[in-house]
Each structure stands twice: as structure tokens, then as C-alpha cells.
Amino acid sequence: MLSSPATKQLPPCSCRPRLTAYHEGFIWGAIAALIWGGFFAYSRLGIDAGFNAADLAFLRYGTAGALMLPWLLRSDIRSLGGVGWLRGASLALLAGPLFVLVSTAGFAFAPLAHGAVIQLGTVTLMGTVLASAFLDERVDIMRAIGLSVIVAGLAITVGPGLFDGGSQAWKGDLLFVGAGLMWALFALLQHRWLVDPMATTAAISVLSLLAYVPGYLLIRGPQALIAAGPLMVIEFAIVLGVFSGIVSLFAFGRAVSCLGAARASLFPALAPGVAILLGVPLAGEIPTLTQLGGVLVLTSGLILSIRQRSARLIPTAEPVSCEAGDPAEYGDEGEGTGHEHGHLGHRSLEPIRCIDAEAEHQSGFSAGATSERVRARGRQKL
């Protein structure tokens, strides 16, 4: 048995259960989808109460910007919280008030069903395509099948409304495609630039506050908000500004960091289903069996698309410290488990599990082993 005094003194490696980046990203993505569904439901209530798209955008970005401004001032305002002014302006252009205005403007020409399928379908598909082209994120057969199931679920959820529309519907459809492409680009840039989710949220909120709110007050004015009453304005400011403007952006940013741009772009597809379910307590609308079936299909497609592949362990002769943590946090698609500090294992091309590292030591292969047998086994597992 090959060993050394150093390896004999190593304490046993204990793998404590912890939340992996994959599961954390799934949780954050689900939170974002839940809030987006609430945004759709409350937007419908706001339109019925006399608000328009400009009013809703004001409540969202005005509230979020005012709340995030102190955080940004306490951090490095000169670099916009570390995001940078040019990058912050680019992200605000894609996910700021312009996105809301383009998205909602499409409903003036096309029905709601078109927006649900075309806009969110564009986010899902283009998010995957862009991540595959520019971030080298691979699309396996299961993810491709999951994408198809998601699009089918969207079509089932909106039902016959998908085929409604007049001669001007194509204009709304183009706007929906543009809004979906904007969000897909936002996810791509956020992942490519590796910007902090909280700093990104603050940058978008504050820049939107500075760019949009003065123009809204000058052109539109707060008459609709005054007529709605203070209680309704406060309620919408909390839902749209705090949850949709701050929490959902941060949650989506965390999902992008944990899962990558392609997988995170799948979660917006759940928003219509969440909106339908929230429509029961908010608007008294009972979903049909077809709509509930569409929600189940959407969920199934999401699980298929973001499922992680099982890791293959390929030992080599190079030692590695267990403090390296979970490789999934650095963009690897496999599943991994972090190790305690001080334990040496074998570096693998795929994530290393702690229990497998212990088995290697018990089998007689220490960190310094360089035998041909170890290398041959690594080549066989390839």
C-alpha cells in the first residue's frame, strides 16, 4: 500500500449534507417565477383599476430605485456597485422600463395568449441558443426534449386564445418577440460579465429611477395614481416595486449564477401557470382543467430541461484539496459535493465526491500515486 506519514495523519473525510448550487439555483428560479406570475396577475388588476403600462412601470421602478439607492450609495457609487456604468446602462436598457413598455405594448395589437406563448417562448428558446453560442453551454437531448415540452405546455395553458387576434396581431407578436429577446440577452450578459446579483439589481433600479421617473412625472403625471387612492398605490408599490422590481431580479440573478444563462432562462415559462393559480384568490378566476394540465406539462418540461447529469469520476495522479468546494458553482453541469479542508483526493475531470476520495485511499492510492494503473483506469472511464 502506497502511503506517507502525511497521508496517515489525515483525518477521515466527512461529507456533511449541504445545499448544492444546482438545488440553490432551482429554488431561486422558482422564487423568481412565482413573483413574475404575481406580477402578471397584479398587472391585470392594475389595468382594471385604471392604470396603464406607464403607471405600472413607474410603481415598479420608482419604488425599487428609491429603496436601492441607499444601498448603492453605501457601496461604491463611482463604479455603480462594481457593475460599471456602461454595463449597468446596458442591463437597465434590457431589463428596465423599456422592457416593461415593449412587453405591455404588444397587448394593444395581440391578445394575452400571444404574449404568454411568444414572449416567454422566445425567452426560453433564445436563452438556450444564445448561451450555447456565446457561453459554450451544451444542450443535450434531454434539455432539447424539455424545451419542446415547455413550448407545448405554454400552448396548452393559453388554450384556444392562441388562435385569436385580428389583422394587427402581427405587430403585437413582433413586440413580444422583441421583449423576449431583450430578457434573454439580459440573462446572457449577466452570466458572461459575472456581475453580483445584488449590485445588478441596484444598478438597474437606480438607473431606471433616474431615467424614467422624471419623464413619467412630466409627461404622464400622477393623476391615475391619485385617483386610485393611497392604499392601492401602496399595495401595488410593494408587489411591483419590492417583490417584482427587487426580489425577482435578485432571485433571477442568483439562478443565473448557479445554473447558467440557458437553464435560468427556462423559469420565466412558469409565470403564466403561476398567474393562473394566483388568479383564484386575487381575481376570483377559476382555472380550467386544460389550464391546470398545461401547468403540469410546463413543470414537467422545466424539470427535464434543468436536470443535472450524473457525474463521472475520473481519477488522475494530481492531488487536489477538498476546500475547492462544489464545481457546480463554477459552471460545471455535473453534481458535486464539497470536501472538508485538509483532505486530499484525486483531481477529476468531472466533480469529485468525498466518499469516492475515501475509497481511493482505502484501496491504496494516495495523493502521490503515479502508477500506470491509475492512469489506465482514468482512460477507461472516459
Secondary structure, DSSP 8 states (H G I E B T S, - for coil): ----HHHHT-----------HHHHHHHHHHHHHHHHHHHHHHHHHHHHTT--HHHHHHHHHHHHHHHHHHHHHHS-GGGTTTT-HHHHHHHHHHHSHHHHHHHHHGGGTS-HHHIIIIIHHHHHHHHHHHHHHHS-----HHHHHHHHHHHHHHHHHHGGGGG---TTHHHHHHHHHHHHHHHHHHHHHHHHHT--HHHHHHHHHHHHHHHHHHHHHHHT-SHHHHHH-HHHHHHHIIIIIIIIIIIHHHHHHHHHHHH-HHHHTTGGGGHHHHHHHHHHHHH-----HHHHHHHHHHHHHHHHHH--B-----EEEEEEEGGG--GGGGT--B------TT-EEEEESS---HHHHHHHHHTT--TT---HHHHHHHHHH-
